[in-house]
Amino acid sequence: MPERETIRRARKDAEEGKSPSTQAGEFVREEIHHVREGKHGVKNPKQAIAIGLSKARKAGVRLAPPRKGTAQKESRRHRSTRSRTSAKRSRATTKATSSRSQAARKAARTRASRRRARR
């Protein structure tokens, strides 16, 4: 949820007849400020801008919808940089999800989480 002050500044810009992108700039500024404060870690500045624009749209700023396929391309690019899951882990996951009953899977998950908590 955007801060009251941000919404007030954006409304003031709208009343003055400024463009929607200028109004949305207030939300982007707020988002970049949050990143600098360390409220949440975004991977790059583009991500902070996207979050700010999204908040502006939700607040009623008449912005154009995001361009087709841009978000999809971004996620595809980042996916390729991740390391591959090891064969051992992949096999274990497949085995756990396919052969056991739901109750057994749940028990296995809780045992695993307890094991991780002990470390």
N, C-alpha and C positions, 0 to 999 in steps of 0.2 A: 504494500500500500504506500503510495507516495506521501510525502510529508505535506502538511497543510500549506506551508510557506511556498512550496513548489507549485502546488495547484493554484494558489493565489497569484503567483507571478505569471503562470501560463495564461490564466484568465485575463490578467491585465494586458498581456500581449495581444490576446484575441480582441479585447475591447478597443485597443489602439489600431486594430486592423492589420496586425503583422501576420506574416505567412504561417501556415501550419508547422513548417519545419522550424521556425523560430520558437513557436510555442513548445514544440517537442524538445527543443534544445534545453529547456529548463529541466525536463525529466532526465535527459542524458547527463546533464551536469550533475544532478543529484546522484545518479548511479555511479558516475566516475568518482564522486566524492566518497561514496560508500566503499568503493574498491580501495581507495587510498587509506580509508580508516581501517580497512581489514575486515569489514562486515562479512564479505564473502569473496572468495578467490575466483576470479575469472581467468581463463587461459590467455586471453588477449583483449586489447581495447575494443575490437569489433564486437565482441560478445557483450561488453558493458553497454555499448551503443545500442545493440539489438534489444537488450533488456529495457533500456530507457525508452526506446521507441514503442515497445510493446506496452509499457505502463502508460505512455501518452495516449495510445489508441484506446486503452481501457478507460482512461479518464475522459475520453470524448473529443480528443484533438482529431480533426478530420485529415488524417494522413492517408496516403495511398497504402494499400496492403503490401506486405513484403513481396519482393520479386520472386517469381516462380523458381523453385529448385535451388535457391541459394543456400537455405538451411540444410537441405539434403546433401549438397556437394560438400559443405563444411564437415558434416558428420562422417561422410565417406572418407574424406582425406585423413581425419584423425584416427579413424578405425584402422587404417593401413599401418600406422606407426606403432600400434600396440603389439606387444610380443605375443607369440602364439601360445595357446594353452598346451601344457605338456601332455603327452600321450597318456601318461599314467593318470593324471587328474581327469582328463577327458573320459577315459575308460571307466574310472570310478564313478563319475557323475552319471554316465549312461547306465551303468549297472544299477546304481542306487535308484534311479528314476524309473527304470523299466521293470525289473524283476520283483521288487518288493511291493508290499501293500502300502497304502497311504500311512497307516499307523506306524509301520516299521520305518518308513522314510522320516516321519516326524521324530521318532525316537533317535534315529541316526543323526538328525540335524541338531537336536538338543545335546546329544553326547559330544558332537563336534564343537558346538559353541562353548560347552563347559570346558573342554580341553583347551580351546583358545583363550578362555578367561583365566585359566590357571597359569598360562605362560607369562 
